[in-house]
Amino acid sequence: MATSPQPPRAEKQVYEFDGFRVDPVRRRLLKGGELVSLTPKAFSILVALLENRGQVVEKEDLIRRIWPDTYVTEANLTQNISSLRKALGERANDHRYVVTVPGRGYSFVADVLEIPREATGEITIPVAAVPADPQPSSVPAASALPAAPPSPPAVPAPAPPRGRRRFLAAGVVLGFLLALGAAGLFLFYNGRKNLPDKTAALPAFPSRPTMAVLGFRNLGGNRNESWLSTALSEMLITELSAGSKVRMVRGEEVARMRQTLSVPYTENLSGETLQQIHDHLGADLVVVGSYLSLGEGEKNHLRIDLQVVKAATGETVSSLAEVGSEERLFDLVPKIGKGLRHNLGWSEPTPEEARAAQAVLPASTEATRLYAEGLVRLRAFDMRGARDLLQQAVEASPDSAVAHSALSLAWIGLGDDDRAQAEAEKAVQLSAALPKQERLAIEARAAEAKRDWSRASELYRSLWTFYPENLEYGLRLASALSSAGRGAEALTAVAEMRKLGAPAGDDPRIDLAEAQIAKRLSSFDVLMRAARTAETKGRKSGETPVVAQALMLRGDRLLLIGRSREAVPLFTESRDLFTKAGNQAAVALVLTHLGVALNELGRLAEAQSMYQAALDTLRRSGSAQSGALQLDNLGFVAQDFGDLPKAQSLLEQAHAAFLADGERVLAEEALNAIGTVLLERGDLAGARQRFEEVLAISRQTGNRVDEERSLSYQGLVLARLGSLGEARRLQEQAYEISQRIGDPVRAASTLTASAEVLTRLGDLAEAQRRLARALEMKRQADSRLGVAEALGLHARLQERLGNLAEAKRAGAEQTALARVTGSRSLAAAAMHGQ
């Protein structure tokens, strides 16, 4: 049926299809967050086709709408249709989107999501949370470097001034590991948290009760039957989710609540405990129960008793008992579900809904047992044990999408990206028969496993739009956007989550997400505020993993402002809490951060022991993850000890690993570090090339810290090549950024670098003033290595000023610090200065 293009709507929606987003108000076509060039007329045609998608829009009607009151021929329309197809990536005879209907017009045929504007993240970000767009600098290209001076400079070329060069990152793997304890696994995807019926900026959904299955007590005490507690809970959640008559809280959320509140496995819960469960999970109804094995072997039967209790009053609204064979769990659980629906007055799911729900589960009782035991190991951070059980589960049920997806998570935790991606891809291939929500969630996890953050963002955006009651989708969306370098959009997702009603909108994981995003954006005041809020909420609710991560983020912030000594106890407590939670991989990462703090304090031997302890912890857990992080730290230690070839090799390996993992921010930090090593080795062209790359990348990702570093280091390169005026301009730019982001340690390092430039320019008085200020700041920060490096330049400057006694004193202090810290590179610099 042909149609005339509809007039523009009063409130235009945003359209999404195959990674494209069309914003009719802002008149933008985006692909993976990047702007796609399109002429105004071609864009108007696209909007008209989208508004009438699936129908034929007549050529004459299109011409009247696009060129009102103007005479044009059909050739104009054809030309713009061709431009549109090119922008959408269509080739000849490849009409995935726009189809020509000969003699009539055009039709848009792809599946399209129509999303309310307020649910897309198109809102204003608080100015304080997002750094202003940097102004491009007119830095000459590396190829245009001036020739090196024919004679050596008056001042020997020292090592680049230290800032905090160590990596302070809770990257992809830590995000995953913390998600296991604080955000859920997505292994069964049917859980939903309770939200108010009407939520601002999100689509409304029908009012439904929220139910939490607290688990089943093993009355017989037989440890071989303990797997049934998890299996029965997950199967009942899946069974009751069919038909969407009730919102089911995920098993992971229940396990997290049990750990936080120490809720026992019992059928008799106090009114206070029920109220805590309601406040924590938003549950209106709570299922408690027990099971008893009535036999052995193939004749084993189970008796299952359960009650449904109102969380608000403690009133029992339904009781049920069933007896059936353990081998026929797939018949027993649907009988229980049918009985509960009857007792509670809920209608039965359609046959299609029932079949889709059954498709979520592994195909046999044995596979279900292995899968359930694997879930328990995953939730306990036992990645090696989870992997072994889940491998057996996929062997017992090769067509189970959720088993393959869970195995992928175990491989991620063990650092084997290739196997993780392979299992995630199998899960996607096997998910076609699953309900839409489960299928999309499996695809999103696969995109994360492949580090395809743009695709992951698109999928989580769709899930968050269609299922806004599931906070997990919002958290994963924010994480994916941040990992993709789209920090502003990630903060928008955080702002949307805060609009949710209690308990979801008050969840401390939202504050943790904001802190992580702010860290990537170098918005450190926001980082500290959000981390403190998360810590306060976590301590109040008893959520150990939340507190541990918040403490680590606070420690990072203290490091970034030069207060390393204060960061040490925060990292120490974070390590102890992660140890208590059993998250060994997170323990390893905190040990790395603790090593960074000790390194900044000049305690190199202790720092090295922390790095080694981190590696040993990972090896004990069977994990190969975070190897890149350890490589870069070992590279920095080698640099401090003066082994520059080894340092360069280690840092280049770390850089390649970060790129392979899709960690853009860490990769640019490694590139900056490689540049400093090349600068120390005298390879000015190579160093300059690395710093230029970092500058371009940091401006794309909004990372002001690395932008400042690259500008400062480029200034040193130019100074040593004789371009002193340009060097001074870049140093001033870098200093301005360091002050704006509130980073006194980097500001001190930039002052040191600018003092070197001023010394070369002959402005010794200003150089002396800046260097004195830099030394004062580094002493306040208790940065022994930074003080020692600044003292070297101070000694040379005093020698030029004729203050030989002060030069000798500064040189002696530098030598003493080099001896105390064990830094051979500083010792060599001190000897050279003498």
C-alpha positions in Angstrom: 0.0 0.0 0.0 1.4 3.4 -1.0 1.3 6.3 1.4 2.0 10.0 1.5 4.8 10.9 3.9 3.3 11.8 7.3 3.9 15.3 8.6 6.6 15.8 11.2 5.5 14.8 14.7 5.2 17.2 17.6 7.7 15.2 19.6 10.1 13.4 17.2 11.5 10.1 18.4 15.0 8.8 17.7 15.3 5.9 15.3 17.8 3.0 15.6 18.6 0.3 13.1 21.7 -1.9 12.5 24.0 0.4 14.5 22.7 3.6 13.0 20.9 6.3 15.0 18.8 9.0 13.3 18.0 12.1 15.4 15.3 14.1 13.5 15.6 17.1 15.9 19.3 17.5 15.8 19.3 16.3 12.2 22.2 13.8 12.8 22.9 10.4 11.4 25.3 8.4 13.6 27.0 5.1 13.2 28.5 3.6 16.3 28.5 7.0 17.9 30.3 8.6 14.9 28.7 11.3 12.7 27.9 10.1 9.2 28.1 12.8 6.5 24.7 13.3 4.7 23.3 16.2 2.7 20.3 18.0 4.2 17.9 16.8 1.5 19.1 13.2 1.8 18.6 13.4 5.5 15.0 14.7 5.1 14.3 11.8 2.7 15.6 9.3 5.3 13.3 10.8 8.0 10.3 10.6 5.7 11.0 7.0 4.8 11.5 6.1 8.5 8.3 7.7 9.5 6.5 5.5 6.9 8.7 2.5 7.1 7.3 -0.7 5.6 5.2 1.2 3.2 5.8 2.6 -0.2 6.2 6.4 -0.3 5.3 7.8 -3.7 8.0 9.8 -5.6 5.6 12.7 -6.1 4.8 12.9 -2.4 8.5 12.8 -1.5 9.3 15.6 -3.9 6.4 17.8 -2.5 7.7 17.3 1.1 11.4 17.7 0.5 11.2 20.5 -2.1 8.0 22.5 -1.2 7.2 25.4 -3.5 10.1 24.5 -5.7 10.1 22.8 -9.1 12.6 20.0 -9.3 12.8 16.9 -11.6 12.8 13.3 -10.5 16.5 13.3 -11.2 17.0 15.4 -8.0 15.2 12.8 -6.0 17.2 9.9 -7.6 20.5 11.6 -6.9 19.6 12.2 -3.2 18.4 8.6 -2.8 21.8 7.5 -4.2 23.6 9.7 -1.6 21.5 8.2 1.1 22.2 4.6 0.1 25.9 5.4 0.0 25.8 6.9 3.5 24.1 3.8 4.8 26.8 1.6 3.2 24.6 0.0 0.6 26.2 -1.3 -2.6 24.7 -2.0 -6.0 21.8 -4.4 -5.7 22.3 -4.5 -1.9 19.1 -2.8 -0.7 19.1 -3.7 3.0 17.4 -0.4 3.9 16.0 1.5 0.9 14.1 -0.5 -1.7 13.0 1.0 -5.0 9.4 0.1 -6.1 9.6 0.6 -9.9 7.2 3.2 -11.2 6.0 4.2 -7.8 8.5 5.2 -5.1 10.6 4.0 -2.2 10.3 2.0 0.9 12.4 1.6 4.1 12.4 -2.2 4.9 14.9 -2.7 7.8 13.8 -3.4 11.3 13.7 -0.1 13.2 13.6 0.7 16.9 11.6 3.9 17.7 13.0 5.3 21.0 11.7 8.2 23.1 14.3 10.9 23.1 14.6 11.0 26.8 15.6 7.3 26.9 18.5 7.8 24.5 20.8 9.7 26.7 20.3 12.9 24.7 20.2 15.2 27.7 22.5 17.9 29.0 25.5 16.7 31.0 26.5 18.8 34.1 29.4 21.0 33.2 31.5 20.0 36.1 31.3 16.3 35.1 32.6 16.7 31.6 35.8 18.5 30.6 35.5 21.2 28.1 36.5 20.4 24.5 40.2 21.1 24.2 41.4 23.6 21.7 43.6 22.1 19.0 47.2 23.2 19.3 49.3 24.1 16.3 52.1 21.6 17.1 54.4 21.1 14.1 54.3 17.5 12.8 57.0 15.1 13.6 58.1 15.0 10.0 58.7 18.8 10.2 61.0 18.5 13.3 63.8 21.1 13.2 67.3 19.7 12.9 69.1 19.1 16.1 71.6 21.8 17.1 75.1 21.2 15.9 76.5 21.6 19.4 75.2 20.1 22.6 72.9 22.2 24.8 74.3 24.1 27.7 72.3 21.9 30.1 72.6 18.1 29.9 69.4 16.4 28.8 67.9 14.8 31.9 65.1 12.2 32.1 61.6 13.5 31.6 60.2 14.9 34.9 58.2 12.4 36.7 54.5 12.6 37.2 52.5 9.6 38.2 53.4 7.4 35.3 52.0 4.2 36.8 48.8 2.8 35.6 45.7 3.3 37.8 43.1 1.4 36.0 40.1 -0.7 36.9 39.9 -2.0 33.3 37.8 -4.5 31.4 38.7 -7.5 33.5 38.2 -5.8 36.8 34.9 -4.5 35.6 33.9 -8.0 34.8 35.1 -9.4 38.1 33.4 -6.8 40.1 30.2 -7.3 38.1 30.2 -10.9 39.4 29.9 -9.7 42.9 28.1 -6.4 42.5 26.2 -6.4 39.2 25.1 -9.9 38.2 26.0 -12.5 35.7 23.3 -12.5 33.0 23.4 -16.3 33.1 19.6 -16.5 33.5 18.3 -13.3 32.1 14.8 -13.1 33.5 15.4 -11.2 36.7 14.1 -7.6 37.1 14.3 -5.1 39.9 11.3 -3.3 41.2 10.8 0.3 39.9 7.9 2.7 40.2 5.1 2.3 37.7 5.9 5.7 36.1 9.6 6.6 35.7 10.6 9.9 34.3 12.4 9.7 31.0 11.7 6.0 30.5 8.9 4.2 28.8 6.1 3.2 31.2 5.4 -0.5 31.7 2.4 -2.3 33.2 2.2 -2.6 36.9 3.3 -6.1 37.9 4.3 -7.6 41.3 8.0 -8.3 41.8 8.9 -11.7 43.1 12.2 -13.0 44.6 13.0 -16.7 44.9 15.2 -16.9 48.0 16.3 -20.5 47.4 15.5 -23.9 48.8 16.8 -25.5 51.9 18.3 -29.0 51.7 16.5 -30.8 54.4 18.4 -34.1 54.0 21.8 -32.4 54.3 23.3 -34.5 51.5 26.1 -32.4 49.9 25.6 -34.3 46.6 22.1 -32.8 46.5 23.2 -29.2 47.2 23.2 -28.3 43.6 19.4 -28.6 43.6 19.0 -25.4 45.6 20.5 -23.3 42.9 19.0 -25.3 40.0 15.4 -25.2 41.5 15.7 -21.5 42.1 16.9 -20.7 38.6 14.4 -23.0 36.9 11.5 -21.5 38.9 12.6 -18.0 38.0 12.7 -18.9 34.3 9.3 -20.8 34.6 7.5 -17.9 36.2 9.0 -15.3 33.9 7.2 -16.8 31.0 4.3 -14.6 30.1 5.6 -11.5 31.9 2.9 -11.6 34.6 5.4 -11.0 37.3 8.9 -9.4 37.5 11.4 -12.0 38.7 14.5 -10.9 40.6 17.6 -12.5 39.2 19.3 -15.3 41.1 22.5 -13.2 41.2 20.7 -10.3 42.9 19.3 -12.7 45.5 22.8 -14.2 46.1 24.2 -10.8 46.6 21.5 -9.9 49.0 22.0 -13.1 51.0 25.7 -12.3 51.4 25.0 -8.7 52.4 22.2 -9.4 54.9 23.3 -12.9 56.0 19.8 -14.2 55.2 19.6 -17.9 56.2 18.0 -20.7 54.2 14.7 -21.0 56.2 11.0 -21.0 55.6 10.4 -18.8 58.6 11.6 -15.2 58.0 11.1 -12.5 60.6 9.2 -9.3 59.7 12.4 -7.3 59.9 14.2 -9.6 57.5 11.3 -9.5 55.0 11.3 -5.7 55.2 15.1 -5.7 54.5 14.5 -8.0 51.5 11.8 -5.7 50.2 14.1 -2.6 50.6 17.1 -4.3 49.1 15.4 -6.1 46.1 12.2 -4.2 45.7 10.4 -7.5 46.1 6.6 -7.6 46.8 6.5 -11.4 47.0 9.1 -13.8 48.4 9.3 -17.5 47.7 10.9 -19.7 50.4 11.1 -23.5 50.3 12.8 -26.7 51.0 13.5 -30.1 49.3 14.0 -33.6 50.6 15.5 -36.5 48.7 13.3 -39.6 49.2 15.5 -42.2 47.6 18.8 -43.0 45.8 20.0 -43.4 42.2 17.5 -43.6 39.4 14.6 -44.1 41.8 15.4 -40.9 43.7 12.4 -38.7 44.2 12.2 -35.2 45.6 9.6 -33.6 47.8 9.5 -29.9 47.2 7.6 -27.6 49.6 7.4 -23.8 49.1 5.5 -20.8 50.3 4.8 -17.4 48.8 4.9 -14.6 51.4 4.1 -10.9 51.1 7.2 -9.0 52.0 5.3 -6.1 53.5 3.1 -8.1 55.9 4.6 -11.5 56.2 1.3 -13.0 55.1 1.5 -16.4 53.3 -0.5 -16.1 50.1 0.2 -19.5 48.7 1.6 -22.9 49.8 2.5 -25.8 47.5 4.0 -29.3 47.8 5.0 -31.5 44.9 6.8 -34.9 44.6 8.5 -36.0 41.5 11.6 -37.7 40.1 14.9 -35.9 40.2 15.4 -37.1 36.6 12.2 -35.4 35.6 12.9 -31.9 37.0 11.8 -30.4 33.7 8.3 -31.8 34.3 8.3 -31.1 38.1 9.2 -27.4 38.0 6.4 -26.5 35.4 3.9 -28.3 37.6 5.0 -26.1 40.5 4.8 -23.0 38.3 1.3 -23.9 37.1 0.2 -24.5 40.7 1.5 -21.1 41.8 -0.1 -19.3 38.9 -3.4 -20.9 39.8 -3.1 -20.0 43.5 -2.1 -16.4 42.8 -4.7 -15.9 40.0 -2.2 -15.4 37.2 -3.0 -16.6 33.7 -0.9 -19.2 32.0 1.7 -18.3 29.4 1.0 -19.0 25.7 2.5 -22.2 24.3 5.0 -20.0 22.4 6.1 -18.3 25.6 6.3 -21.6 27.5 8.5 -23.1 24.8 10.8 -20.0 24.7 11.2 -20.2 28.5 12.1 -23.9 28.3 14.7 -23.2 25.6 16.6 -21.1 28.1 17.5 -24.1 30.2 20.0 -26.8 29.5 18.4 -29.9 27.9 19.0 -32.5 30.6 19.0 -32.9 34.4 22.7 -33.7 34.4 23.6 -30.6 32.3 21.4 -28.5 34.7 23.3 -29.9 37.7 26.6 -29.1 36.2 25.4 -25.7 35.1 24.0 -24.9 38.5 27.2 -25.9 40.2 29.1 -23.8 37.7 27.0 -20.8 38.6 27.8 -21.3 42.3 31.6 -21.3 41.5 31.3 -18.2 39.3 29.5 -16.3 42.1 32.3 -17.4 44.5 35.0 -16.1 41.9 36.3 -19.6 41.5 37.0 -19.2 37.8 38.9 -22.4 37.3 36.3 -24.5 39.1 33.5 -22.8 37.2 35.3 -23.4 33.9 35.7 -27.1 34.6 32.0 -27.6 35.5 30.7 -25.5 32.7 32.8 -27.3 30.1 31.1 -30.5 31.3 27.8 -28.7 31.1 28.2 -27.8 27.4 29.4 -31.3 26.7 26.2 -32.7 28.3 24.0 -30.1 26.6 25.9 -28.8 23.5 22.9 -26.7 22.3 22.5 -24.7 25.6 23.1 -21.0 24.8 23.3 -20.0 28.5 25.8 -22.7 29.3 28.1 -21.5 26.6 27.6 -17.9 27.7 28.5 -18.8 31.3 31.6 -20.6 30.1 32.6 -17.5 28.2 32.4 -15.5 31.4 34.6 -18.1 33.2 37.2 -17.8 30.4 37.1 -14.0 30.6 37.9 -14.3 34.3 40.8 -16.6 33.5 42.1 -14.1 30.9 41.7 -16.4 27.9 40.1 -14.0 25.4 40.2 -16.3 22.4 38.2 -19.1 24.2 35.9 -16.5 25.8 35.1 -15.1 22.4 34.6 -18.6 20.8 32.1 -19.6 23.6 30.3 -16.3 23.4 29.9 -16.7 19.6 28.5 -20.2 20.1 26.0 -18.8 22.6 24.8 -16.3 20.0 24.5 -18.9 17.3 22.4 -21.1 19.7 20.2 -18.3 21.0 17.8 -17.9 18.1 14.9 -19.8 19.9 15.3 -17.8 23.1 13.0 -15.0 24.1 14.0 -11.6 22.7 15.4 -10.3 26.0 17.6 -13.3 26.6 18.8 -13.3 23.0 19.8 -9.7 23.1 21.6 -10.1 26.4 23.6 -13.0 25.1 24.6 -10.9 22.0 25.6 -8.0 24.2 27.8 -10.3 26.3 29.4 -11.6 23.2 30.1 -8.1 22.0 31.8 -7.4 25.3 33.9 -10.5 25.1 35.1 -9.3 21.6 35.7 -5.8 23.0 33.3 -4.4 20.4 32.2 -1.6 22.6 30.1 0.2 19.9 28.1 -2.9 19.3 27.8 -3.7 23.0 26.5 -0.1 23.5 23.9 -0.5 20.8 22.6 -3.8 22.3 22.5 -2.5 25.9 20.8 0.6 24.7 18.1 -1.5 23.2 17.8 -3.7 26.3 17.7 -0.6 28.6 15.0 0.9 26.4 12.8 -2.2 26.1 13.4 -3.3 29.7 14.0 -0.2 31.8 13.1 -2.0 35.0 16.4 -4.0 34.8 19.1 -1.8 36.3 21.8 -4.1 35.1 21.3 -3.1 31.5 21.8 0.6 32.4 25.0 -0.3 34.3 26.4 -2.3 31.4 25.4 0.4 28.9 27.3 3.0 30.9 30.3 0.7 31.1 30.3 -0.1 27.4 30.0 3.6 26.4 32.8 4.5 28.7 35.0 1.8 27.3 34.2 3.0 23.8 35.6 6.5 24.8 32.1 8.0 24.8 32.2 9.4 28.3 29.6 12.1 28.0 27.0 9.5 26.8 28.0 7.2 29.6 27.4 10.0 32.2 24.0 10.5 30.6 23.2 6.8 31.2 24.1 7.4 34.9 21.8 10.4 35.1 19.0 8.3 33.7 19.6 5.5 36.2 19.4 8.1 39.1 15.9 8.9 38.0 14.7 5.4 38.9 12.7 5.0 42.1 14.0 3.2 45.2 15.6 0.8 45.5 17.1 0.8 42.0 17.8 4.6 41.8 19.7 4.5 45.1 21.9 1.5 44.1 25.5 2.2 45.0 26.6 0.6 41.8 25.3 3.6 40.0 27.7 5.7 42.0 30.6 3.3 41.2 29.8 3.6 37.5 29.9 7.4 37.7 33.2 7.3 39.5 34.7 5.0 36.9 33.5 7.2 34.0 34.8 10.3 35.8 38.2 8.7 36.2 38.4 8.1 32.4 37.4 11.7 31.8 39.9 13.0 34.4 37.0 14.6 36.3 38.5 13.9 39.6 36.2 15.9 41.9 33.3 13.9 40.5 35.3 10.7 40.9 35.9 11.4 44.6 32.3 12.5 45.3 30.8 9.4 43.6 33.3 7.0 45.2 32.6 8.4 48.7 28.8 8.1 48.1 29.2 4.5 47.0 31.4 3.7 50.0 28.9 5.2 52.4 26.0 3.3 50.9 28.0 0.1 50.7 29.0 0.3 54.4 25.4 1.0 55.4 24.1 -2.0 53.4 27.0 -4.3 54.1 28.0 -4.7 50.5 31.7 -5.6 50.8 32.6 -5.6 47.0 31.1 -2.1 46.6 33.1 -0.7 49.5 36.3 -2.4 48.2 35.9 -0.9 44.8 35.0 2.5 46.2 38.1 2.5 48.4 40.3 1.6 45.4 38.9 4.5 43.4 39.4 6.9 46.3 43.0 5.7 46.6 43.5 6.3 42.9 42.3 9.9 43.3 44.7 10.5 46.2 47.5 9.1 44.0 46.6 11.5 41.3 46.8 14.5 43.6 50.1 13.4 45.1 48.9 12.0 48.4 50.3 8.6 48.0 50.9 8.0 51.7 47.2 8.5 52.4 46.3 6.1 49.5 48.2 3.2 51.0 45.7 2.4 53.9 42.7 2.7 51.4 44.3 0.2 49.1 45.2 -2.0 52.0 41.6 -2.1 53.3 40.3 -2.6 49.7 42.7 -5.6 49.3 41.5 -7.1 52.6 37.8 -6.7 51.7 38.3 -8.3 48.2 40.2 -11.1 50.0 37.2 -11.6 52.3 34.9 -11.7 49.3 37.1 -14.3 47.7 37.8 -12.2 44.6 41.4 -13.1 44.0 41.7 -11.4 40.6 40.5 -8.1 42.2 43.0 -8.6 45.0 45.7 -8.8 42.4 44.7 -5.6 40.8 44.6 -3.7 44.2 48.0 -5.1 45.0 49.2 -3.5 41.7 47.7 -0.1 42.8 49.3 -0.5 46.2 52.6 -1.1 44.4 52.1 2.1 42.4 51.6 4.1 45.7 54.7 2.6 47.2 56.7 3.3 44.1 55.6 7.0 44.2 56.9 7.1 47.8 60.3 5.8 46.5 59.9 2.4 48.2 60.9 0.6 45.0 61.7 -2.8 46.6 58.3 -2.9 48.4 56.6 -1.8 45.2 58.3 -4.6 43.3 57.2 -7.1 45.9 53.6 -6.0 45.5 53.7 -6.4 41.7 55.2 -9.9 42.3 52.5 -10.7 44.8 49.9 -9.6 42.3 51.3 -12.0 39.7 51.5 -14.9 42.2 47.8 -14.3 43.2 46.8 -14.5 39.6 48.8 -17.7 39.0 47.2 -19.4 42.1 43.8 -18.6 40.7 44.8 -20.0 37.3 44.2 -16.6 35.7 46.2 -15.1 32.9 44.3 -11.8 33.0 45.8 -8.4 33.8 49.1 -9.6 32.2 49.4 -6.3 30.3 49.0 -4.3 33.6 51.9 -6.3 35.1 54.0 -5.8 32.0 53.7 -2.1 32.1 54.6 -1.9 35.8 57.6 -4.1 35.3 58.5 -1.8 32.5 58.4 1.2 34.8 60.5 -0.6 37.4 63.1 -1.3 34.7 63.0 2.4 33.7 63.6 3.4 37.3 66.4 1.0 37.6 68.0 2.5 34.4 67.5 -0.6 32.1 65.9 1.4 29.3 66.0 -1.3 26.5 64.2 -3.7 28.8 61.7 -1.0 29.9 60.9 -0.1 26.2 60.4 -3.8 25.4 58.0 -4.4 28.3 56.1 -1.2 27.7 55.7 -2.0 24.0 54.3 -5.5 24.9 51.9 -3.9 27.3 50.8 -1.4 24.7 50.1 -4.1 22.2 48.1 -6.1 24.8 46.0 -3.1 25.8 45.2 -2.5 22.1 44.2 -6.1 21.7 41.9 -5.9 24.8 40.3 -2.7 23.4 41.6 -0.7 26.4 42.1 2.6 24.6 42.9 4.7 27.7 45.5 2.2 29.0 47.0 1.9 25.5 47.5 5.7 25.2 49.1 5.7 28.7 51.5 3.0 27.7 52.3 4.9 24.5 53.1 8.0 26.6 55.4 5.9 28.7 57.2 4.5 25.7 57.8 8.0 24.5 59.5 8.9 27.9 61.8 6.0 27.5 62.7 7.0 24.0 63.3 10.5 25.2 65.7 9.3 27.8 67.5 7.2 25.2 67.9 10.3 23.0 65.5 9.1 20.2 63.7 12.5 19.9 61.9 11.8 16.6 60.6 8.5 18.0 59.5 10.1 21.3 57.8 12.9 19.4 55.8 10.5 17.2 54.5 8.7 20.3 53.5 11.9 22.0 51.7 13.2 18.9 49.7 9.9 18.7 48.7 10.2 22.4 47.6 13.8 22.0 45.3 12.9 19.1 43.8 9.9 20.9 43.4 11.6 24.3 41.4 14.4 22.7 39.2 11.8 21.1 38.6 10.0 24.4 38.4 13.1 26.5 41.4 12.0 28.7 42.8 15.3 29.9 45.6 13.7 32.0 47.3 12.1 29.0 46.6 15.2 26.9 48.5 17.2 29.5 51.4 14.7 29.6 51.8 14.5 25.8 51.9 18.3 25.5 54.4 18.6 28.3 56.6 15.9 26.8 56.4 17.3 23.3 57.6 20.6 24.8 60.7 18.8 26.1 61.4 17.3 22.7 61.1 20.7 21.0 63.3 22.3 23.6 66.0 19.8 23.1 65.7 20.4 19.4 66.1 24.1 19.8 62.4 25.2 19.1 62.3 27.0 22.5 59.4 29.3 21.8 57.1 26.6 20.7 58.3 24.4 23.6 57.4 27.1 26.1 53.9 27.5 24.5 53.2 23.8 24.9 54.4 23.7 28.4 52.1 26.6 29.3 49.2 24.7 27.7 50.1 21.6 29.7 50.3 23.5 33.0 46.9 25.1 32.4 45.3 21.7 31.9 47.0 20.2 35.0 45.6 23.1 37.1 42.2 22.7 35.6 41.9 19.0 36.5 43.3 19.6 40.0 46.5 17.4 39.6 49.3 19.0 41.7 51.8 16.2 41.0 51.4 16.6 37.2 51.5 20.4 37.7 54.8 20.1 39.6 56.2 17.9 36.8 55.1 20.4 34.2 56.7 23.2 36.2 59.9 21.2 36.2 59.8 20.7 32.5 59.0 24.4 31.8 61.9 25.3 34.1 64.2 23.3 31.8 62.8 25.2 28.8 63.3 28.6 30.5 66.8 27.7 31.4 67.6 27.0 27.8 65.9 30.3 26.9 68.2 32.1 29.4 65.4 33.2 31.7 67.1 31.8 34.7 65.2 33.8 37.3 61.8 32.5 36.2 63.3 29.1 35.8 64.5 29.2 39.4 61.1 30.4 40.7 59.2 27.6 38.9 61.6 25.0 40.0 61.4 26.1 43.6 57.6 25.8 43.4 57.9 22.4 41.8 60.2 21.1 44.5 57.9 22.4 47.2 54.9 20.6 45.6 56.8 17.3 45.1 58.0 17.4 48.7 54.4 18.0 49.9 53.4 15.0 47.8 56.1 12.9 49.4 57.3 11.9 45.9 60.9 10.9 46.5 61.7 10.0 43.0 60.1 13.2 41.7 62.0 15.3 44.2 65.3 13.6 43.2 64.7 14.3 39.5 63.8 18.0 40.2 66.9 18.3 42.4 69.1 17.3 39.4 67.8 20.2 37.4 68.0 22.5 40.4 71.7 21.6 40.9 72.5 22.4 37.3 70.6 25.6 37.4 72.4 26.8 40.6 75.7 26.0 39.0 74.9 28.2 36.0 73.9 31.0 38.5 77.2 30.6 40.3 75.7 29.2 43.5 78.1 26.4 43.7 77.5 25.5 47.4 73.7 25.1 46.7 74.4 23.1 43.6 76.7 20.8 45.6 74.0 20.4 48.3 71.3 19.7 45.8 73.5 17.1 44.1 74.3 15.4 47.4 70.6 15.2 48.3 69.8 13.7 44.9 72.5 11.1 45.4 71.1 10.2 48.9 67.6 9.8 47.5 68.9 7.7 44.7 70.6 5.5 47.2 67.6 5.2 49.5 65.1 4.4 46.7 67.5 2.1 44.9 67.0 3.9 41.6 70.1 3.4 39.4 68.8 5.8 36.8 68.8 8.6 39.4 72.2 7.6 40.7 73.6 7.8 37.2 72.0 11.2 36.7 73.4 12.4 40.0 76.9 11.2 39.1 76.6 12.9 35.7 75.6 16.2 37.4 78.6 16.0 39.6 
